[in-house]
Amino acid sequence: MSMLQLTIDDVAPARATDPVTSVLAGMSVDVKGKQRLTLLALRELRRHNAAPVEAWRVHRAAQRIQHREHPQARPLGESTIRTRLNELCRVDYVMVVDREGLTEANGRCARYMLTPMGFSEAKELDHA
């Protein structure tokens, strides 16, 4: 039995609680682009330190990448990267390692890292 590997195009941008509204909102946002940005940010952070990272660190790295690639783009909303991290966890590109991270206000939060599949996808996206 062969396993199909999901790609970034297979990640559904819908909430189970309100799928119709969620899908409509997802169509107005470049979800795939934000997922790509999230994977690239995690990969960039991994280059500097292999330790798991908090969502706010991923957000900052994604902002830097976006500014490099599209200097005139609107800044990313804070929840955008957290939402993309959750979507990418569902398809095993990213995993929650623990809940030992700290928010910028010193509260507890999850820490994330790329899975081998996520690393492979980020590498391909980086060359695309």
Contacts in CASP RR format, 6 or more apart in sequence:
PFRMAT RR
TARGET T0000
AUTHOR 0000-0000-0000
METHOD contacts of the structure
MODEL  1
MSMLQLTIDDVAPARATDPVTSVLAGMSVDVKGKQRLTLLALRELRRHNA
APVEAWRVHRAAQRIQHREHPQARPLGESTIRTRLNELCRVDYVMVVDRE
GLTEANGRCARYMLTPMGFSEAKELDHA
5 117 0 8 1.000
6 91 0 8 1.000
6 92 0 8 1.000
6 117 0 8 1.000
7 121 0 8 1.000
8 32 0 8 1.000
8 35 0 8 1.000
8 36 0 8 1.000
8 39 0 8 1.000
8 93 0 8 1.000
8 121 0 8 1.000
8 125 0 8 1.000
9 32 0 8 1.000
10 91 0 8 1.000
11 31 0 8 1.000
11 32 0 8 1.000
11 35 0 8 1.000
11 87 0 8 1.000
11 88 0 8 1.000
11 90 0 8 1.000
11 91 0 8 1.000
12 87 0 8 1.000
13 22 0 8 1.000
13 23 0 8 1.000
13 25 0 8 1.000
13 26 0 8 1.000
13 29 0 8 1.000
13 31 0 8 1.000
13 87 0 8 1.000
14 22 0 8 1.000
14 23 0 8 1.000
14 26 0 8 1.000
15 22 0 8 1.000
31 84 0 8 1.000
31 87 0 8 1.000
34 76 0 8 1.000
34 80 0 8 1.000
34 81 0 8 1.000
34 84 0 8 1.000
35 84 0 8 1.000
35 87 0 8 1.000
35 88 0 8 1.000
36 125 0 8 1.000
37 62 0 8 1.000
37 65 0 8 1.000
37 66 0 8 1.000
37 76 0 8 1.000
37 81 0 8 1.000
37 84 0 8 1.000
38 58 0 8 1.000
38 62 0 8 1.000
38 81 0 8 1.000
38 84 0 8 1.000
38 85 0 8 1.000
38 88 0 8 1.000
38 94 0 8 1.000
39 88 0 8 1.000
39 93 0 8 1.000
39 94 0 8 1.000
39 114 0 8 1.000
39 118 0 8 1.000
39 121 0 8 1.000
39 122 0 8 1.000
39 125 0 8 1.000
40 62 0 8 1.000
40 65 0 8 1.000
40 122 0 8 1.000
40 125 0 8 1.000
40 126 0 8 1.000
41 58 0 8 1.000
41 59 0 8 1.000
41 61 0 8 1.000
41 62 0 8 1.000
41 64 0 8 1.000
41 65 0 8 1.000
41 81 0 8 1.000
42 53 0 8 1.000
42 58 0 8 1.000
42 61 0 8 1.000
42 94 0 8 1.000
42 112 0 8 1.000
42 113 0 8 1.000
42 114 0 8 1.000
42 122 0 8 1.000
43 114 0 8 1.000
43 119 0 8 1.000
43 122 0 8 1.000
43 123 0 8 1.000
43 126 0 8 1.000
44 61 0 8 1.000
44 64 0 8 1.000
44 65 0 8 1.000
45 53 0 8 1.000
45 57 0 8 1.000
45 58 0 8 1.000
45 61 0 8 1.000
46 113 0 8 1.000
46 114 0 8 1.000
46 119 0 8 1.000
51 111 0 8 1.000
52 97 0 8 1.000
52 98 0 8 1.000
52 111 0 8 1.000
52 112 0 8 1.000
52 113 0 8 1.000
53 111 0 8 1.000
53 112 0 8 1.000
53 113 0 8 1.000
54 101 0 8 1.000
54 102 0 8 1.000
54 103 0 8 1.000
54 109 0 8 1.000
54 110 0 8 1.000
54 111 0 8 1.000
54 112 0 8 1.000
55 81 0 8 1.000
55 82 0 8 1.000
55 85 0 8 1.000
55 109 0 8 1.000
55 110 0 8 1.000
55 112 0 8 1.000
56 78 0 8 1.000
56 103 0 8 1.000
56 104 0 8 1.000
56 109 0 8 1.000
58 81 0 8 1.000
58 85 0 8 1.000
58 112 0 8 1.000
59 76 0 8 1.000
59 77 0 8 1.000
59 78 0 8 1.000
59 80 0 8 1.000
59 81 0 8 1.000
59 82 0 8 1.000
62 76 0 8 1.000
62 81 0 8 1.000
63 75 0 8 1.000
63 76 0 8 1.000
66 73 0 8 1.000
66 76 0 8 1.000
67 73 0 8 1.000
85 94 0 8 1.000
85 112 0 8 1.000
88 94 0 8 1.000
88 118 0 8 1.000
89 95 0 8 1.000
89 96 0 8 1.000
89 112 0 8 1.000
92 115 0 8 1.000
92 117 0 8 1.000
92 118 0 8 1.000
93 114 0 8 1.000
93 115 0 8 1.000
93 117 0 8 1.000
93 118 0 8 1.000
93 121 0 8 1.000
94 112 0 8 1.000
94 113 0 8 1.000
94 114 0 8 1.000
94 115 0 8 1.000
94 118 0 8 1.000
95 112 0 8 1.000
95 113 0 8 1.000
95 115 0 8 1.000
96 110 0 8 1.000
96 111 0 8 1.000
96 112 0 8 1.000
97 110 0 8 1.000
97 111 0 8 1.000
97 112 0 8 1.000
97 113 0 8 1.000
98 110 0 8 1.000
98 111 0 8 1.000
99 108 0 8 1.000
99 109 0 8 1.000
99 110 0 8 1.000
99 111 0 8 1.000
100 108 0 8 1.000
100 111 0 8 1.000
101 108 0 8 1.000
101 109 0 8 1.000
101 110 0 8 1.000
101 111 0 8 1.000
102 108 0 8 1.000
102 109 0 8 1.000
103 109 0 8 1.000
114 122 0 8 1.000
END
